[in-house]
Every structure is written in structure tokens, then in C-alpha cells.
């Protein structure tokens, strides 16, 4: 039961990170949730995070003509409050 609760908390944190635009962080959290429960919703969140991160980076490149380092760093934010 503790593992299921931990995976749920990680998925919630991943959803919050997606909402905040921190796609790299969301991917990491979703990977950890999927590792606990063997895939399922965690894997879906991981794929969504990767897709959104790539779309955000592509949008920055097309808007600015070059990669925006600040946006790339934000997309790959890897601070870990859930350690």
C-alpha cells in the first residue's frame, strides 16, 4: 500500500510539474512512479512530458530563431523535492 501511495504522489507531482511547464522534472517524477508500479499511468505521464518538452523547445527555436538556453534549462529542471 505504501508503494502505491508513493507512486500516486509522484504522479501528482509530475502533473503539477507539467502544469508549471517543467517537463524535464515531470519526466523524472513519472519515470520514478512507473518504476514503482511497473508502468501504467506513470509511463503515460513520462511520454506526455517528453512530447511537451520537445514541443516547447521546438516552439522556442521557431520563435527565436535559435534555442533559448533559459527555456531549455527550465524544461530540464531536475531538482528533487520527492527524494
Buried (B, 14 or more C-beta within 10 A) or exposed (E): EEEEEBBBEBBEBBBEBBEEBBBBBBBBBBBBBBEBBEEEBBBEBBEBBBEBBEEBBEEBBEEEEEEBEEBBEBBBBEEEEBE
